Amino acid sequence: MNLFEYASTKCKVHPEILGYYYMNNLTPNKLNELNKSDFVFISSDFAVPILGCTAKQFMTSAEYPDSYMWLLQDYSSLSQFPASELTDIPTIGFVGRCPVFRMPDGSNQLHRGFKPRYKALQALMQSNDICTDFHIRSDPAGDSCGFWNTSLPNYKRDGPLFKTNMLANQYQVCARGNANWSLRFFETLAYGRIPVYVESGGMIPTDWKFGNLADREVPFVYVKNVNNIEQNILDFHSNITDIEKTQRECRDWYTDYCSYPAQNESFDEVFGGAG
């Protein structure tokens, strides 16, 4: 079971996952109701801490620093891809959004949440030392800045291009989009590919026990400053002697820290299963 379901069996969790509506409909009665709980889960991309809420607040993501990350998806059932060939030049893929809006004055404006992703992709496309395989959808037409744009089915995470691109490359760019995290990070790990994780202030399940990723040794590329992304990848790649081992460690890292059982175990260790 996912973390929300698991936590609900262990302690007093507010019975609904709060979405976008809560920001504009938080009446005093609703706040009082939330305060009767030990934990409150929030799924909105624009989640911010609820002022006056005494319950521990878990947020899927947010354009807000230090927000908790939890998943309604578990990628443990994904089959790990065969190992990549180790090449002198690292190969890095990406299939996804970077929506650009046409403004009334004729200028173009990138969606505000995609700046780290845009900077990461642009920096790598200009590199002479990294082989990039990027398929970027800039058209924001459709719900959620084009996420449901049916005219581009191959750009979906369940489309053939997404999976083929993951299979074909050693690394994947995993930088935030609209929310303060990217599901691509978890999918990349589960498929046995190497994430290039661009820090943007969000939290993932391991942070509960171990602190920020910057404080740990991880089997993937950790980018603290997006301006250094090219050098971070080159330094990481130069130290690989067995890419099959590294990619297998990425899959194991997902299982050990990010799968449903791992998240639930972390919850118990950190919170003792109670509020």
N, C-alpha and C positions, 0 to 999 in steps of 0.2 A: 504494500500500500504506500501511497505517497506521503510526504511529510505532514501535510494537513490532516489526512486521515489518521495517521499514526499518532500525532500529537493529541488528536481528539480522543483517542482511547486511553491516553495516559494522564490527562489533566483537563482543566476547564478551558476549552477553546471556543471562541465565538463561533456559532454554528454556520456562518456564511463567510465566504471569501469576499472581501470588499473590492468592488471594481471602481470604475471612473465615477460612478454616481455619488460615492460617499463624500467627495470633496464639496459638493453643493447641497447635500441633503443631510448634513450632520447636525441634527437638532440636539438640544440639551438632553432630551429623553434617549436619543440614540447613543450619545456619549455616555450617559449613565449606564445604559445597557452594556456597552463595550467594557466599561470599567468593572463589571462583574466577572469578567473573564481573566484568565491568566495570560492568554495569548490571543492576538488578533492577526489574521493573515490578510494582506492587501495585494491585489493582482494588477493594479493600474500601472501603466508605463510611467505615468506622471505622479506616482505615489510620493507623498511627503509625510513625515511623522505627524500624527494627529495630536494637536495641542490639547493638553488636559487628559489624554488617555494614559491611564496607569498600567494597562496591560502591556506585555512585551509585544512589540510590533514587528512582524515578519513581512518584508516586502519582496515581491518577485524581482523587482528592479525599480529604477526610478532615475530621473534626472536630478539625483540628489546623492551626495557622497555617503559612503558607508551604509548602503542599503543592503539588507539581506537578500540572498538569492535562493530560491527553491524552485523545484520543477514539478509540473504536472506530467511531464514526459520522463520515461526511463528508457535509455537507449541500450540497456544491457542485452536486448534481443538482437541488436544489429550484429551481423557477422563481421568479424575483423577482416580487413582486406589483406591480401598477400603483401609481403614486404616490398617496399620500393627498392629500386637499384640505387646504390650509393654512387653519386656522380660528383665530379669536381665542382660543378656549379649547382647550387641548390635550386630546386624547382618548387615554386609556390603558387597555389591556386586560390581562386575566389569566384564564387557565383552569388550575386546578390544585389541589394539595393544601395543606391546613393542618390536619393531623389532630389532633383533640381526643379524649382518652381520658376515659371515665367511670371515676372512681376508686372503690374500695370504700366510701369514706366519703360518696359522693354528689357530690363535687366534680369539676370538669372540669380537665383538665391538658393543655396544649398539648405536643405532641412537642418535645423539647428542641432539636432541630436547626432547627426552623422559626421560631424567635423573630424573626430579622431579617425574614423574609418576612411574618410576622404583623404586626409593627410597621409595615412599609412599607404593607401593604394597608389597615390600620386608619387610618393617618394620611391616606392619599389619599381614603378613603371619607368622611372628615370635612371634606374640602376643599370650599369654595364656588367655587373658581376652576379646578378641574380636573374634566373629565367622565370618570367611571370606568365601566368595563364589565367587572365582575369576576364570575366564576363559580367560587366557592370550595368545594371538597369538604372538609368537616370530618370526615366519617365515616371512622374508621380501619379499618373492617372490610376484611379481605382481607390478602394478603401485602404486605410492605413498606409498612406503615401505610396500606393501602387503595389502593396503586398499581394493584393488579390486581383492584380491586373491579369485578366484571363487571356489577353493577347500575347502574353509571353510565358507560356506554360513551362518551358524548359528552364526558366529562371527560378522555379519554385524548388523548395528543399526536397519535395517528393518527386521532382521531375528528373528525367534521365541525365540532363546536363550537370546537375548538382552532384549526383553520385559519381558520374564519369570523371568529373573534374577532381573530385576528392581522390578517386582511385589513381588518377594519372600523375598526381603530384606528391612530393614528399611532405610539403608543408601546406597549411591553410592560414590565411589571414583571419584572425578572430578579433575584430574590433567592434565596439558598440555601434548600434544603430539608433533607432528611436529610443530604446530603453537603455539602461546603464549596464548592459551586459549583452552577450550574444549566445544564442543557443548553438551556434556553429562551433563554439568552443567545446561543448559537451559532445556534439556529434563527431567532431574531429577526433577527439580522444577515443570515443567508442569504436570508430572505424579503424583505429590503429594508425592514424596519421598524426603529424606533429603540429600542434597549434602554435601560431605566432600570436600570443596573447598580449593585447595592448591595454595597459592599465588605464581605467577611467573612473576609479573610485568605488566601483561596486564590490560586493562581497559574494563569495561562493561558499559552499558548505564547509570546506576545510578551514576557512577563516575562524570558525567558531572555536576550534581547538588549537590551531597553530598560528593564528595571526595572518597578516598580509602575505601574499605569495612572495613578495620581495625578501621576506625573512627566511625563505625555505629553499632547499634544492629541489628543482622540479625537472621532469624529463622533457620539457618543451621550452620554446623561446619566450622569455618574459621581457616585455618591452615597457620599461618604466616611463620613458620619454619617447614619444612617437618620432621625434626628430632623429633618434638614434636607431631606428628600426632596421635599416640596411646593415649597419655594423653589428647589431645584436644578432641578426641571422647569420652573417658571415662568421662571427666568432663561434657561435653554437655549432655551425656546420663543420668548421675546421676541426672540432674536437670529437666528431663522430668517427668511430672506427667500425662499428657494426650497426647499420641503420635498422636492421631487423630487430635487434635488441632494443634500440631506442623506441621504435614504433610499438613494440610489444609492451614496453614500460608505460607508454601513453595509455594504451588500452587498460593495463592493470591499474593505472592511476585513476581512471574513470571508475572502475569497479570498486576500488578500495575507498574512494572518497566521495564520489558523486552519484552513485546509483541509489535507488530507494533504500536498500538495506544499510548502505553506508551513511546516508543522511540521517536515518532513524537512529542508528547507533550513536552518531555524533550528538544528536539531540539528547539522548539519554546521558551521555558522558558529560555534556556541558550543563544541562539543566536538571539532571537527575530524574527526568521524566515527570517533573512537576513544576508548577509555577512558583 
